[in-house]
Amino acid sequence: MDKRILNVIILGLGFMFVFTSYFTVSNIEKTVLKSIENEDFLFTGDGYTSQCIIYSVFAACNWLAPAIINVIGSRKSIYLGSLCYVTFMAPFLWPSNFLLYAMSAVLGFGASIIWTGQGTYITLNSDALTISRNSGIFWAMSKISICIGNLFIILMLGDKTDMDKSVRDLMFTVLAALCACGTLTLVALRPSVDSEDRKNELKQRTAVVDPVHELKKSMKLLLTKDMLLLSTSFLFVGLHVSFYSGVYTSCIAFTRAMGINTKQLLGYTGMLIGIGEILGGVLCSVFGKTSSNTNDKIKGLSRSTIIIISCLIDIIAYCLIFINLPNDSPFRDTQAKSLIKPNQYLAAFCGFLLGLGDSGFTIQIYNLIGVKYSNECASATSLFLFIQAIGAATSFFYSNQFGIYAQLIILIITIIMGTFSFLKVDKSISV
């Protein structure tokens, strides 16, 4: 097997275990913390606030991530970042306001180096003609975690309507163990190689690294015309990720008109989000532009075509959610009516569309970065993650203030702007 593909598979396997844990927690955090609050009046931790802290620290630390990766390399950065995800399980086993928010900050730092490291590692193991394939393989493998995690939720909750302490302790012990397994898997990552089977990570590192120089380098890149245009696309991805991973599933759990056991429906919807993500990754890998020989005619769908399709899918999902869920569903249990009678099948289907649209949009952004900024992959990836994190933190902040209708309108406006910006930048690239 091609060493570069094997490297991508090992990376995807490690991420699958780590993010089976994290995506599951992100999906149910608001609901779980509400159940803890009902049992312990001294506990006031909030899921949206926790996620806001995660993404705020994530955004801030992304300015330092390229310097860290330049010093220790992408593999060690990925491993160190995964350890931070393991520590995030602690507040759910030993509930504490301080521990929750402190570990959220630790996770934010870990996320900045694991994702910047991942983008760098994929780029180092790819070229212009294999970046789409490798990104699709990694994406599909890592997103299997969403399905596994939500299947676990379904099996754990059964017909339960509440998450008591015994259920929570068992659930988060298993999730912590899975996260630890992923961390151990990532230890096995091998050095990246180029198309001629030569190790190439050392070429990306310098003997002496000046963090101030790295910050100036990233800022200079951010102020370029194309990166400013892409910033709109990056911002949308952040808003979208926070919506489907934390807000939408909470809305379903809080909408009592869906049926008696909305907590279990949360698991089914999360699983369909994962199926959409995986299917999108597979489709991008199969139908994205590829060629086995530089002299061959490049075949497949262009990045711009996939972005337009993903945009249409997301807008359809937003419109269906608008009519299906009540406006106050992000906040608490509600019996309020929506424009139609809330339908659990429609809610689950919208989850699938959100996952499918997200995969197409995000994979093409990574592809464009890998091609356009191949010599500045760490800085470009960290800028993408910085702006994405700003969007996610902003979304989780206003999720406690705005009803779902206002949130959906914001998403529709930003995806249209982000799509046009992406198309303009992609038009200037020949591959």
C-alpha positions as CSV (number, residue, x, y, z in Angstrom):
1,M,0.0,0.0,0.0
2,D,1.1,3.6,-0.7
3,K,2.8,4.9,2.4
4,R,1.0,8.2,2.1
5,I,-2.4,6.6,2.0
6,L,-1.5,4.4,5.0
7,N,-0.4,7.5,6.9
8,V,-3.8,9.1,6.2
9,I,-5.6,5.9,7.3
10,I,-3.8,5.8,10.6
11,L,-4.6,9.5,11.2
12,G,-8.2,8.9,10.4
13,L,-8.4,5.9,12.7
14,G,-7.0,7.9,15.6
15,F,-9.3,10.8,15.0
16,M,-12.2,8.4,14.8
17,F,-11.7,7.3,18.4
18,V,-10.9,10.7,19.8
19,F,-13.9,12.4,18.2
20,T,-16.3,9.5,18.9
21,S,-15.8,10.9,22.4
22,Y,-15.8,14.6,21.7
23,F,-18.6,14.8,19.1
24,T,-20.8,12.7,21.4
25,V,-20.2,15.1,24.3
26,S,-20.7,18.2,22.1
27,N,-24.0,16.7,20.9
28,I,-25.4,16.1,24.3
29,E,-23.5,18.6,26.5
30,K,-26.3,21.1,26.9
31,T,-28.8,18.4,27.8
32,V,-26.4,16.5,30.2
33,L,-25.5,19.7,32.1
34,K,-29.2,20.5,32.5
35,S,-29.8,17.1,34.1
36,I,-26.8,17.7,36.5
37,E,-28.3,21.1,37.4
38,N,-31.6,19.5,38.2
39,E,-29.9,17.3,40.7
40,D,-27.4,19.8,42.2
41,F,-28.6,23.3,42.7
42,L,-25.0,24.5,43.2
43,F,-24.0,23.5,39.7
44,T,-24.8,26.2,37.1
45,G,-22.5,25.1,34.2
46,D,-23.9,25.8,30.8
47,G,-23.2,23.8,27.6
48,Y,-23.3,26.8,25.2
49,T,-20.9,28.8,27.5
50,S,-18.5,25.8,27.7
51,Q,-18.5,25.5,23.9
52,C,-18.0,29.3,23.6
53,I,-14.9,29.1,25.8
54,I,-13.6,26.1,23.8
55,Y,-13.8,28.0,20.5
56,S,-12.6,31.3,21.9
57,V,-9.4,29.8,23.2
58,F,-9.2,27.7,20.0
59,A,-9.3,30.9,18.0
60,A,-6.7,32.7,20.2
61,C,-4.3,29.8,20.2
62,N,-4.4,29.3,16.4
63,W,-2.0,32.3,16.1
64,L,0.6,30.2,18.1
65,A,-0.2,26.8,16.5
66,P,2.1,27.3,13.4
67,A,5.1,28.1,15.6
68,I,4.4,25.1,17.9
69,I,4.1,22.8,14.9
70,N,7.3,24.3,13.4
71,V,9.1,23.4,16.6
72,I,7.8,20.0,17.5
73,G,6.3,18.8,14.1
74,S,2.8,17.9,13.1
75,R,2.8,14.4,14.6
76,K,3.7,15.5,18.1
77,S,1.3,18.4,17.9
78,I,-1.5,16.0,17.0
79,Y,-0.6,13.7,19.9
80,L,-0.4,16.5,22.4
81,G,-3.7,17.9,21.2
82,S,-5.5,14.6,21.6
83,L,-4.4,14.4,25.3
84,C,-6.3,17.6,25.9
85,Y,-9.5,15.9,24.6
86,V,-9.1,13.2,27.2
87,T,-8.9,15.7,30.1
88,F,-12.2,17.3,28.9
89,M,-14.1,14.2,30.1
90,A,-13.3,15.0,33.8
91,P,-16.0,17.7,34.5
92,F,-18.8,15.2,33.5
93,L,-17.5,12.6,35.9
94,W,-16.9,15.1,38.7
95,P,-19.2,18.0,38.1
96,S,-17.8,21.4,39.0
97,N,-18.3,24.8,37.4
98,F,-14.6,25.7,37.6
99,L,-13.5,22.3,36.3
100,L,-15.9,22.5,33.4
101,Y,-14.8,25.9,32.2
102,A,-11.1,25.3,32.9
103,M,-11.1,22.0,30.9
104,S,-13.0,23.8,28.2
105,A,-10.0,26.2,27.9
106,V,-7.5,23.4,27.9
107,L,-9.5,21.7,25.1
108,G,-9.5,24.9,23.1
109,F,-5.7,24.9,23.1
110,G,-5.6,21.2,22.2
111,A,-8.0,21.8,19.3
112,S,-5.8,24.5,17.8
113,I,-2.7,22.3,17.6
114,I,-4.4,19.0,16.7
115,W,-6.4,20.5,13.8
116,T,-3.5,22.6,12.5
117,G,-1.3,19.6,12.8
118,Q,-3.8,17.5,11.0
119,G,-4.1,19.9,8.1
120,T,-0.3,20.1,7.8
121,Y,0.2,16.3,8.0
122,I,-2.4,15.7,5.3
123,T,-0.8,18.3,3.0
124,L,2.7,16.8,3.5
125,N,1.3,13.4,2.5
126,S,-0.4,14.8,-0.6
127,D,0.1,16.6,-3.8
128,A,-2.2,18.7,-6.0
129,L,-3.7,15.6,-7.6
130,T,-4.1,13.5,-4.4
131,I,-5.2,16.1,-1.9
132,S,-8.9,15.6,-2.7
133,R,-8.7,11.8,-2.4
134,N,-6.7,12.0,0.9
135,S,-8.9,14.6,2.4
136,G,-12.0,12.5,1.5
137,I,-10.5,9.4,3.1
138,F,-9.6,11.2,6.3
139,W,-12.9,13.0,6.5
140,A,-15.0,9.8,6.0
141,M,-12.9,7.8,8.6
142,S,-12.9,10.6,11.2
143,K,-16.6,11.3,10.8
144,I,-17.6,7.6,11.4
145,S,-17.1,8.8,15.0
146,I,-20.3,10.7,14.9
147,C,-22.3,7.5,14.0
148,I,-20.5,5.4,16.6
149,G,-21.1,8.0,19.4
150,N,-24.7,8.5,18.6
151,L,-25.4,4.8,18.4
152,F,-23.8,4.6,21.9
153,I,-26.3,7.3,23.1
154,I,-29.2,5.4,21.7
155,L,-28.2,2.2,23.4
156,M,-27.4,3.9,26.7
157,L,-30.6,5.9,26.9
158,G,-33.1,3.3,25.6
159,D,-36.5,4.6,26.6
160,K,-35.1,6.8,29.4
161,T,-36.4,10.4,29.4
162,D,-33.6,11.7,31.8
163,M,-29.9,11.1,32.3
164,D,-29.4,10.3,35.9
165,K,-26.0,10.0,37.6
166,S,-25.5,6.3,37.1
167,V,-26.2,6.6,33.3
168,R,-23.9,9.7,33.0
169,D,-21.0,8.0,34.9
170,L,-21.1,4.9,32.7
171,M,-21.4,6.9,29.6
172,F,-18.5,9.3,30.2
173,T,-16.2,6.5,31.5
174,V,-16.7,4.7,28.2
175,L,-16.2,7.9,26.3
176,A,-13.0,8.7,28.2
177,A,-11.6,5.3,27.4
178,L,-12.4,5.6,23.7
179,C,-10.6,9.0,23.7
180,A,-7.6,7.4,25.3
181,C,-7.5,4.7,22.7
182,G,-7.5,7.3,20.0
183,T,-4.6,9.1,21.6
184,L,-2.6,5.8,21.7
185,T,-3.4,5.2,18.0
186,L,-2.1,8.6,17.1
187,V,1.3,7.7,18.8
188,A,1.7,5.3,15.9
189,L,1.7,8.0,13.2
190,R,4.7,7.7,10.9
191,P,6.8,10.4,9.3
192,S,5.1,12.1,6.3
193,V,6.6,11.3,2.9
194,D,6.4,13.0,-0.6
195,S,5.5,11.4,-3.9
196,E,9.0,9.9,-4.2
197,D,8.8,8.3,-0.8
198,R,11.2,10.7,0.9
199,K,10.5,12.1,4.4
200,N,9.5,15.7,4.1
201,E,8.4,17.1,7.4
202,L,11.9,18.3,8.4
203,K,11.8,20.5,5.3
204,Q,8.8,22.4,6.8
205,R,10.8,23.2,10.0
206,T,13.6,25.6,10.7
207,A,16.4,25.3,13.3
208,V,15.3,28.5,15.2
209,V,11.7,29.5,15.3
210,D,10.6,33.1,16.3
211,P,7.0,33.1,17.4
212,V,6.7,36.8,16.7
213,H,7.9,36.2,13.2
214,E,5.4,33.4,12.8
215,L,2.6,35.8,14.0
216,K,3.6,38.5,11.6
217,K,3.8,35.9,8.8
218,S,0.2,34.7,9.6
219,M,-1.1,38.3,9.8
220,K,0.5,39.2,6.5
221,L,-1.1,36.1,4.9
222,L,-4.5,37.0,6.5
223,L,-4.4,40.5,4.9
224,T,-3.9,39.2,1.4
225,K,-6.9,39.7,-1.0
226,D,-7.7,36.0,-1.5
227,M,-7.4,35.1,2.2
228,L,-9.7,38.0,3.1
229,L,-12.2,36.6,0.6
230,L,-11.9,33.1,2.0
231,S,-12.5,34.4,5.5
232,T,-16.2,34.6,4.8
233,S,-16.2,31.0,3.9
234,F,-14.2,30.1,7.0
235,L,-16.6,32.1,9.2
236,F,-19.6,30.3,7.7
237,V,-18.1,26.9,8.5
238,G,-17.7,27.9,12.1
239,L,-21.3,29.1,12.4
240,H,-22.5,25.9,10.7
241,V,-20.4,23.5,12.8
242,S,-21.6,25.0,16.1
243,F,-25.2,24.9,14.9
244,Y,-25.3,21.2,13.9
245,S,-23.0,19.9,16.6
246,G,-24.5,21.7,19.6
247,V,-27.5,23.9,18.9
248,Y,-29.7,21.8,16.6
249,T,-29.5,18.6,18.5
250,S,-30.3,20.5,21.7
251,C,-33.3,22.1,20.0
252,I,-34.6,18.6,19.1
253,A,-34.2,17.4,22.7
254,F,-36.0,20.4,24.0
255,T,-39.0,20.2,21.6
256,R,-41.5,18.2,23.5
257,A,-44.0,18.2,20.6
258,M,-41.7,15.7,18.8
259,G,-42.8,12.9,21.1
260,I,-42.1,11.4,24.6
261,N,-38.5,10.5,24.2
262,T,-36.8,13.4,22.5
263,K,-33.5,12.4,24.2
264,Q,-33.3,9.2,22.1
265,L,-34.3,11.1,19.0
266,L,-31.2,13.3,19.6
267,G,-29.1,10.2,19.1
268,Y,-30.8,9.1,15.9
269,T,-30.4,12.7,14.5
270,G,-26.8,12.8,15.5
271,M,-26.2,9.4,13.7
272,L,-27.8,10.8,10.5
273,I,-25.5,13.9,10.7
274,G,-22.6,11.4,10.8
275,I,-23.9,9.4,7.9
276,G,-24.2,12.6,5.9
277,E,-20.6,13.6,6.8
278,I,-19.3,10.2,5.8
279,L,-21.3,10.0,2.6
280,G,-20.1,13.5,1.7
281,G,-16.5,12.5,2.3
282,V,-16.8,9.4,0.2
283,L,-18.5,11.3,-2.6
284,C,-15.8,14.0,-2.6
285,S,-13.1,11.3,-2.7
286,V,-14.7,9.4,-5.6
287,F,-16.1,12.3,-7.7
288,G,-13.5,15.0,-6.9
289,K,-10.9,15.9,-9.5
290,T,-8.2,13.2,-9.6
291,S,-5.5,11.9,-12.0
292,S,-3.0,9.2,-11.6
293,N,-0.6,10.8,-14.1
294,T,0.2,14.5,-14.6
295,N,-0.2,14.0,-18.3
296,D,-3.7,12.6,-18.0
297,K,-6.8,14.7,-18.4
298,I,-8.1,15.6,-14.9
299,K,-11.6,14.2,-14.4
300,G,-14.3,14.7,-11.8
301,L,-16.3,17.5,-10.2
302,S,-14.4,20.8,-9.6
303,R,-14.2,22.3,-6.1
304,S,-16.5,25.1,-7.2
305,T,-19.2,22.7,-8.4
306,I,-19.1,20.8,-5.1
307,I,-19.3,24.0,-3.1
308,I,-22.4,25.1,-5.0
309,I,-24.1,21.7,-4.4
310,S,-23.2,21.9,-0.7
311,C,-24.6,25.4,-0.5
312,L,-27.9,24.3,-1.9
313,I,-28.1,21.3,0.4
314,D,-27.5,23.5,3.5
315,I,-30.0,26.1,2.4
316,I,-32.7,23.4,1.9
317,A,-31.9,22.1,5.4
318,Y,-32.2,25.5,7.0
319,C,-35.6,26.2,5.4
320,L,-37.0,22.8,6.5
321,I,-35.7,23.4,10.1
322,F,-37.3,26.9,10.1
323,I,-40.7,25.4,9.6
324,N,-40.2,22.4,11.8
325,L,-38.9,23.7,15.1
326,P,-40.3,26.4,17.5
327,N,-38.3,29.6,17.8
328,D,-37.6,29.1,21.6
329,S,-36.3,25.5,21.2
330,P,-32.6,26.4,21.7
331,F,-33.2,27.5,25.4
332,R,-35.2,25.0,27.3
333,D,-38.0,22.3,27.2
334,T,-40.8,23.8,25.1
335,Q,-44.3,22.9,24.1
336,A,-44.5,25.9,21.7
337,K,-45.7,25.3,18.1
338,S,-43.7,25.8,15.0
339,L,-45.0,26.7,11.5
340,I,-46.0,23.0,11.1
341,K,-46.4,20.3,13.7
342,P,-42.9,19.3,14.7
343,N,-42.0,16.1,12.9
344,Q,-39.3,13.8,14.2
345,Y,-38.6,12.2,10.8
346,L,-38.1,15.6,9.2
347,A,-35.9,16.7,12.0
348,A,-33.7,13.6,11.6
349,F,-33.6,14.1,7.8
350,C,-32.4,17.7,8.2
351,G,-29.6,16.3,10.4
352,F,-28.5,14.2,7.4
353,L,-28.6,17.2,5.1
354,L,-26.6,19.3,7.6
355,G,-23.8,16.7,7.7
356,L,-23.8,16.2,3.9
357,G,-23.5,19.9,3.3
358,D,-20.8,20.4,5.9
359,S,-18.6,17.7,4.5
360,G,-18.7,19.1,1.0
361,F,-18.0,22.6,2.1
362,T,-15.2,21.8,4.6
363,I,-13.3,19.3,2.4
364,Q,-13.2,21.7,-0.5
365,I,-11.7,24.4,1.8
366,Y,-9.0,22.0,2.9
367,N,-8.4,21.1,-0.8
368,L,-8.1,24.7,-1.8
369,I,-5.7,25.4,1.1
370,G,-3.6,22.4,0.2
371,V,-3.2,23.5,-3.4
372,K,-3.0,27.3,-3.2
373,Y,-1.0,27.5,0.1
374,S,1.1,24.3,-0.2
375,N,4.2,26.2,1.0
376,E,2.4,27.9,3.9
377,C,0.1,25.1,4.9
378,A,0.5,25.5,8.6
379,S,-0.2,29.2,8.6
380,A,-3.1,28.9,6.1
381,T,-4.7,26.1,8.0
382,S,-4.3,27.9,11.4
383,L,-6.0,31.0,9.8
384,F,-8.9,28.8,8.6
385,L,-9.3,27.3,12.0
386,F,-8.9,30.7,13.7
387,I,-11.7,32.3,11.8
388,Q,-13.8,29.1,12.0
389,A,-13.4,29.1,15.8
390,I,-14.4,32.8,15.9
391,G,-17.6,31.9,14.1
392,A,-18.3,28.9,16.3
393,A,-17.6,30.9,19.5
394,T,-19.9,33.7,18.3
395,S,-22.6,31.3,17.4
396,F,-22.5,29.6,20.9
397,F,-22.6,33.1,22.5
398,Y,-25.7,34.3,20.7
399,S,-27.4,30.8,21.0
400,N,-28.4,31.8,24.5
401,Q,-29.8,35.1,23.2
402,F,-31.4,34.4,19.8
403,G,-34.2,32.1,18.8
404,I,-33.6,29.5,16.1
405,Y,-35.2,31.7,13.4
406,A,-32.7,34.5,13.8
407,Q,-29.9,31.9,13.8
408,L,-31.1,30.3,10.6
409,I,-31.3,33.7,8.8
410,I,-27.7,34.4,9.9
411,L,-26.6,31.1,8.5
412,I,-28.3,31.6,5.1
413,I,-26.8,35.1,4.7
414,T,-23.2,33.9,5.5
415,I,-23.3,30.7,3.4
416,I,-24.3,32.8,0.3
417,M,-21.5,35.2,1.0
418,G,-19.1,32.4,1.7
419,T,-20.0,30.5,-1.5
420,F,-19.4,33.5,-3.8
421,S,-16.1,34.3,-2.0
422,F,-14.9,30.8,-2.5
423,L,-15.9,30.7,-6.2
424,K,-13.9,33.9,-6.8
425,V,-10.7,32.6,-5.2
426,D,-11.0,29.1,-6.8
427,K,-11.4,30.6,-10.2
428,S,-7.8,31.9,-10.0
429,I,-6.4,28.3,-9.4
430,S,-5.6,26.1,-12.4
431,V,-5.7,22.7,-10.6
